[in-house]
Amino acid sequence: MTLPTSRHGSGQPRATGNEAADLILQRFRDERAWMARLTALPGASATLLAARAAGSFLHLLPARERITAQRHPTVAALGLLKELGPVVTALLFAGRAGTALTSEIGLMRVTDQLTAMEIMAVDPMRYVVAPRFLGGLIAVPLLVAIFDMVGLFGAQLVGVHMMGVDAGSFWSQTQGAVAFHDVIEGIIKSVVFGAACSLIAVYEGYNVDPTAEGVALATTRTVVASSVLTLLFDYTLTAIFLKS
């Protein structure tokens, strides 16, 4: 014997308790999605502002260093060492290694591995978080060095084979254009970016909501926060070095 379905005055069937709960949950998810889009606007705006401001500093180079094929080695070397190398490497590190760190530590939180370590009087900050943070802090400057070497080689190929610059002249101008403080600036930026990206990754992973959705949201926050902070720090450090 089937029970009669309750209906509204309009004759439409009334939603059951489970259907009503699903509708409320779907509405809540839609509102969270819109809130996520709205809260992303300030971060995107700050990212565009910092990227454009940092890029505008390159225009402070003398005009003779920004034109003609003969100045290509100078612009390529300074741009790689001071801007492209540290920034692009940090962004790639955040998207690849940063998300891996967050998801790895987050899954350890979800599966109660960190809780088990705490019960056994083993400090997870010391044996899980700190080694991964130090690994990221060391890896980013090394990756920047590799990026700079490969980038200079690519600039040499473009300058010599496509722009007609003499190979010996390219390397001599590169050596003459790059000063010791330019190398130090790139190293400092790479260390700062590596510390920021690694710290955000391990923090988000360690404090993740212990659910599958929580891990996914934590990895998203890692990429967004690391990218925004990288560009903001790049703008700030570039301004400081220019003033000094």
N, C-alpha and C positions, 0 to 999 in steps of 0.2 A: 504494500500500500504506500503510495507516494503522498507526501505532504503537499498541500497547495502552496504555491509560491506567492508570497506577499507582494502586493503591487501598490504604487502610488496612485493618487487620484487620477493621473493622466493615463493609467493603464500600463505603464512601463514597470518591469520587474524591479524590485528594490534590491540594492547591492547587499550581499551578505557581509558578515563581519570581516572575513578574510579579504574580500574584494575591497572593502572600504579601507582596510589597513594598507593594501597594496597601492590604492590610489593616493593615500596620504604619503606613503613612502616615496612614490614616484614624484609627487609634487615637491617633497623635501629635496630629493635628488636634483630636480630641475632648478630649484632655488639655489642649491649649493653650486651647481654648474654656473649659473649666472653670477653668483657672488665671486666664484673663482675667476671668471672673465673680467669682472669689474676690478677686483683687487690686482689683476695682472697689469692693468693700465698704468698705474704709477710706476711699476717696475720697468715696463717697456718704455715709458717716457723718459725715465732716468737713464736707461741704457742708451737710447738714441741721443740724448743730450750729452752724456759723457763721451760717447764714441765720436760724435761730431766735434766736440770741444777738443778732445785729444788729437783728432786728426787735423784740426785747424792749426795746432802748434807747428806742424810740419811746414806750414806756409810762412813761418817766421824765418826759415832759412833764406839766405840771400837769393834773389831771383836768378842769379847766374848759376846757382847750384840746382835749380829746378828745371832747367831747360837745356836743350842740345844733348846730343849723344855723348859728348865728351864728359858731361857731368853725371852720366848714368851710374858709374861706379860709386860716386859719393852718395847720391840719393839712395841707391840700393843698399849700401853698407849701413848707413845711418838708420834707414827705415827698418832694416831687419834687426839690427842690434838693439835699438831703443824702443821699437813699437811692435812690429809684426811678430818677431820671435817670441817675446814673453807673452803677448796677448793671445795670439792664436794658439800657442801651446797650452796656455791655461784653459782656454775655452774647450779645446779638444780633451784635455785631461779631465775637466769637469763632466763632459758628456760621456766619456768612456770609463775612466778609472773612478771618478767620483760616484757615479751611479752604482758601480760594482761594489765599492766600499759600503755605501749606504744599504744596498740590498743584502749584502753578506751579513753585516752586523744586525740589520733589521730581522733577517730570518733567524739569527741566533736568539734574538729577543722573542720572536713569535714562537719558536720551539722550546723556549724556556732554558736554553743553554746558559744564558747569562745569569738567570736566576739560580740555576744549579751551581754555577761557579761561586756565586755569593754565599750560597748555603754551605759550600765546602771551604769558606773563608779564603777564596781566591779572588783577588781584586780584578774584575774584568777591565777596569780602566787601565790597569798596568799591563795586562797580558793580552788584551784584545784591541783596545782603542789606541793606546799610545804607540805600539809598533806600527800600526797602519798610518797613523798621523805622521810619524817620522819618515816612513817610507814615501809618502806623498811629498813631504817637504824636501826630501833628497832627490826624488825622481824628477820633479818639474825643472829645476835648474839644469840637470843633465839632458833632459829632453829639449830644453831651449838651446843648449849648445849644439846638439845634433841638428835641430831645425835651422839654426843660423848657418852652419856649415853647408847643409844641403841648399839652403836659400841662396847663399853667396855663389855656389857652384851653378845654380840655375840662372842667377843674374849674369854670371860670366858667359854662359851659353847664349843668352838672349843678346847681351851686349856685343859679343864677338861675332856671332853667326848671323844675327838679324839687324844689328844697328851699325855694324862695321867698325867697332872699337877694337883697337889693337890689344891683344891678350896681355902683353907686358905692361902696356899703359893702364889697362884695367886694374891689375893687381897693384901697381905702384900708386895709382890714385886712391885705391881703396885703403892701402896702408897709410897714405898721407892724410886721408880724411878722417880716419877713426883715431880718436885720442883715447887715453887710458880711462878718462872719466866716462866716456861713452860705454865702454865695456862694463865699468862698475855700475852704471845706471841700469844696464840690462840684467846684470846679476842680481841687483837689489830688487828689481821688479819681479824677476822670476822667483826669488825666495818669498817675497810678500804674497804673490799670487798662489804659490804652492801651499803656503801656510793657510791662506784663506780658504782655498778650495778643499784642502784636506780636513781642516777643522769643521767646515760646514758638513762635509760628507759623513764624518764619524759622529758628529753631534746629531744629525738627522737620523742616522741608523741606530744610535744608542737610545734615543728618546722616541722611537717610532711607536705608533699605535699598534699593538700586537695583533694585527689582522692583515689579511692579504691586501685589502684596500689601503690600509695604513702604510704598508711598505711601498705600494705604488705611488701614493701621494708623497711619501718622503723622498723617493728618487726624483720626482718632478720638482719638488722644492729645492733639492740639491742643485739641479742643473740651473734653475732660474736664479737662485740666490748667488751661486758661484759666478755665473755670467755677469750679473749686475754688479757684484762687488769687484770683479776683475776690471771692468771698464771704469768704475768709479775710482778705484785705486790707481788705475793707469792715468786717468786725468789728474788726480791729486799729485801723484809722484812726478808726472811730467811738468806740472806747474812749479813744483818745488825745485826740481833740477834746473829749470830754465831761469828761475830767480837767483839761484846760487851760482 
